[in-house]
Every structure is written in C-alpha cells, then in structure tokens.
Amino acid sequence: MDIVSDFISVIRNGSLAVKKSCSTRWSGLLEGIARVLKDNGMIKNFERIDGGNNKFSLKIDLKYVNSVPAITEISTVSTPGCRQYCRVKEIPSVLGGMGLVIMSTSHGVLSGFEANRQSVGGELLCYVW
C-alpha cells in the first residue's frame, strides 16, 4: 500500500472538488510532505489531529487563488515497485523551475531547491505545480 499516492489523491480530489480542507491518515513522511507544501505556498496550513488510541490524522487546509486551486497538478514519481532516486546534480526541474519536486533525503523531506542547497540527493516522491 502506497501512502504517498493515497495522500496525493486526497489532495488532488479535494482541490478538484473545491473543498476547504481534507484529511488523511498521519505519518511522519506525509507530515514532511505537507510541511514542504506549506513552506512553498501550495497549501494554507496542516495539523495533526489525535483520534485516540494512538491513531492520528492529518488535516490539510487547501489554498485557492481567485477560486483556482494553488495546486493545479500533483503526481507521484516513486512507487513501492519502482523507486526513483537521484543525485544532487540530477535533481529535475519542474516546469522550468516554476514547479516543485519533493524528495525524501537523509536530511528529511525537502523540496528540490532545498536539497540542492544542502547538497543532498534522495528519493523523488512527487512533482507539484
């Protein structure tokens, strides 16, 4: 089961349905992706919600600009059956630098720009624009 693909589908479907917020199950990886999206202005906010019995969920407040979703496209790169890794010099550019690459690195979940600045490579998780 691929939690990153499920998370991306929740965000994509929520944006297409013009929802104010959406929620999914919590994991440290998904919280890291949400943090990168928030830091880059793709979502308004996110929070971890305690559901009791050590079960948490992640609530994401979606962002719209003039009734148009801030995230127009989000797609998975790496899957459990086919992981995609890249070195620092191989970090792809999305839409000529207008988009965002989210990576899982040894320094945590980072955007492609931040991974390049810190000179670390890692697993490509998703592309966002």
C-alpha positions, 0 to 999 in steps of 0.5 A, spaced: 500 500 500 502 506 497 501 512 502 504 517 498 499 516 492 493 515 497 495 522 500 496 525 493 489 523 491 486 526 497 489 532 495 488 532 488 480 530 489 479 535 494 482 541 490 478 538 484 472 538 488 473 545 491 473 543 498 476 547 504 480 542 507 481 534 507 484 529 511 488 523 511 491 518 515 498 521 519 505 519 518 511 522 519 513 522 511 506 525 509 507 530 515 514 532 511 510 532 505 505 537 507 510 541 511 514 542 504 507 544 501 506 549 506 513 552 506 512 553 498 505 556 498 501 550 495 497 549 501 494 554 507 496 550 513 496 542 516 495 539 523 495 533 526 489 531 529 489 525 535 483 520 534 485 516 540 488 510 541 494 512 538 491 513 531 492 520 528 490 524 522 492 529 518 488 535 516 490 539 510 487 546 509 487 547 501 489 554 498 485 557 492 487 563 488 481 567 485 477 560 486 483 556 482 486 551 486 494 553 488 495 546 486 493 545 479 497 538 478 500 533 483 503 526 481 507 521 484 514 519 481 516 513 486 512 507 487 513 501 492 515 497 485 519 502 482 523 507 486 526 513 483 532 516 486 537 521 484 543 525 485 544 532 487 546 534 480 540 530 477 535 533 481 529 535 475 526 541 474 519 542 474 516 546 469 522 550 468 523 551 475 516 554 476 514 547 479 516 543 485 519 536 486 519 533 493 524 528 495 525 524 501 533 525 503 537 523 509 536 530 511 528 529 511 523 531 506 525 537 502 523 540 496 528 540 490 531 547 491 532 545 498 536 539 497 540 542 492 542 547 497 544 542 502 547 538 497 543 532 498 540 527 493 534 522 495 528 519 493 523 523 488 516 522 491 512 527 487 512 533 482 507 539 484 505 545 480 
